[in-house]
Amino acid sequence: MTPFTREGDVITASFEHVETDILVKLATDVQELLTDTSGVEPHSPGSRAIDRLLPAAYGDGGEDDAEFRRFTSDGLIEGKVSNAQSVIDALLSARVSGNPVRLDAAASQAWLRCLTDIRLTIAADLGIEHDDDELQPADRDRYLLDVYRWVGFVQETLINTLEVELS
């Protein structure tokens, strides 16, 4: 990946095919997790990911949290699925055209939200609660941890590019 850069009002970055495949798969996984929760086992990584993506308002797990989720989850899910689709569309369009990914202001925000959702989902699977958690991943999780860190790098380069605009 070439880090995001700004050209006027447009932010661009180039991704290798394998990077595109990874991001498309991860964004698709987030969409699928949010749109089909019927097979998610309680206390599983998927369940923990949903809890992170759709956090409780009160944190007590009681009726107030259930009521809050009932009234807000559809809108949150719709927005998260849309953000993921924005990432997928931009990546696949860039692949077909052979051009860098090009993001306007709205697409940049969708990307930031989707990258956050991807990282929250991976963090739930790895058991990461805080950014500074010390991890000793099992061998099967080393790849996932590397992907988590790489998605963080992608997100950081986008944030840094957006911050240049604010300076």
C-alpha positions in Angstrom: 0.0 0.0 0.0 1.1 3.5 -0.7 0.0 5.7 2.1 -2.9 8.0 1.5 -2.0 11.4 0.0 -4.1 14.5 -0.8 -4.5 16.0 -4.2 -6.7 19.0 -3.7 -10.0 17.8 -2.3 -9.3 14.1 -3.3 -7.5 11.6 -1.1 -5.7 8.8 -2.9 -3.9 5.5 -2.1 -2.8 2.5 -4.1 -3.3 -1.0 -2.8 -1.7 -4.3 -4.1 -4.1 -6.9 -5.2 -3.6 -9.0 -2.1 -4.2 -5.9 0.1 -7.4 -5.2 -1.9 -8.5 -8.8 -1.4 -7.9 -8.6 2.4 -9.8 -5.4 2.8 -12.7 -6.5 0.7 -12.9 -9.8 2.6 -12.8 -8.0 6.0 -15.4 -5.4 5.0 -17.6 -8.2 3.6 -17.2 -10.1 6.9 -18.3 -7.0 8.8 -21.4 -6.7 6.6 -22.2 -10.4 6.9 -21.8 -10.4 10.7 -24.1 -7.4 11.1 -26.8 -8.6 8.6 -27.1 -12.2 9.8 -26.7 -12.6 13.5 -28.9 -15.7 13.7 -26.0 -18.1 13.8 -23.9 -16.2 16.3 -23.3 -18.1 19.5 -23.4 -16.2 22.8 -19.9 -15.4 24.2 -18.3 -16.3 20.8 -15.9 -13.9 19.0 -18.8 -13.0 16.7 -21.0 -12.2 19.7 -18.2 -10.1 21.2 -17.7 -8.3 17.9 -21.4 -7.5 17.6 -21.3 -6.1 21.2 -18.4 -3.9 20.2 -20.0 -2.8 16.9 -23.4 -2.1 18.6 -22.4 -1.1 22.1 -24.8 -1.0 25.0 -26.0 2.5 26.0 -26.0 1.8 29.7 -23.7 -1.1 30.1 -25.8 -3.0 32.6 -27.1 -5.6 30.1 -30.6 -4.9 31.4 -33.9 -3.8 29.9 -32.7 -0.3 29.2 -29.8 -1.7 27.1 -32.2 -4.0 25.3 -34.6 -1.2 24.6 -31.9 1.1 23.4 -30.5 -1.6 21.0 -34.0 -2.3 19.7 -34.5 1.3 18.7 -31.0 2.1 17.4 -29.5 -1.1 16.0 -31.2 -1.0 12.6 -29.9 2.5 11.8 -26.4 1.6 13.1 -26.3 -1.6 11.1 -27.5 0.2 8.0 -24.7 2.8 8.3 -22.0 0.3 9.0 -23.1 -1.9 6.1 -23.1 1.1 3.9 -19.6 2.2 5.0 -18.3 -1.3 4.3 -19.9 -1.2 0.9 -18.2 2.2 0.2 -14.8 0.6 0.9 -15.6 -2.5 -1.2 -16.8 -0.4 -4.1 -13.8 1.9 -4.0 -11.3 -0.9 -3.9 -12.9 -3.0 -6.7 -13.4 0.1 -8.9 -9.7 1.0 -8.4 -8.7 -2.6 -9.3 -10.7 -2.6 -12.5 -9.5 0.8 -13.6 -5.9 0.3 -12.6 -6.0 3.7 -10.8 -5.5 4.5 -7.1 -8.4 4.5 -4.7 -9.9 8.0 -4.8 -11.9 9.3 -1.8 -13.8 12.5 -1.4 -14.7 13.9 2.1 -17.8 11.6 2.5 -15.9 8.5 1.3 -13.0 9.3 3.6 -15.4 9.3 6.6 -17.0 6.0 5.5 -13.5 4.5 5.2 -12.5 5.6 8.7 -15.7 4.2 10.2 -15.4 0.9 8.3 -11.7 0.5 9.2 -12.7 1.1 12.9 -15.4 -1.6 12.6 -12.9 -4.0 11.0 -10.4 -3.4 13.8 -13.1 -3.8 16.5 -14.2 -7.1 14.9 -10.6 -8.4 14.8 -9.9 -7.2 18.3 -12.9 -9.1 19.6 -11.6 -12.2 18.0 -8.1 -11.7 19.5 -9.3 -10.6 22.9 -7.9 -7.1 22.6 -9.7 -4.8 25.0 -7.4 -1.8 24.9 -4.8 -0.5 22.4 -2.0 -1.1 24.9 -2.9 -4.7 25.7 0.1 -7.0 25.7 -0.7 -9.9 23.4 0.9 -13.3 23.2 -1.1 -14.7 20.4 -1.3 -18.4 19.6 0.3 -19.4 16.3 -3.1 -19.4 14.6 -3.7 -15.8 15.7 -0.3 -14.3 14.5 -1.6 -13.7 11.0 -4.8 -12.1 12.4 -2.7 -9.9 14.7 -0.6 -8.8 11.7 -3.7 -8.0 9.8 -5.1 -6.0 12.8 -1.9 -4.0 12.9 -1.8 -3.4 9.1 -5.4 -2.2 9.1 -4.4 0.2 11.9 -1.6 1.4 9.7 -4.0 2.0 6.8 -6.3 3.9 9.1 -3.5 5.9 10.6 -2.3 7.1 7.1 -5.8 8.1 6.3 -6.2 10.0 9.6 -2.8 11.7 9.0 -3.8 12.8 5.6 -7.1 14.2 6.8 -5.3 16.0 9.6 -3.1 17.8 7.1 -6.3 19.4 5.8 -7.1 20.7 9.2 -3.7 22.2 9.8 
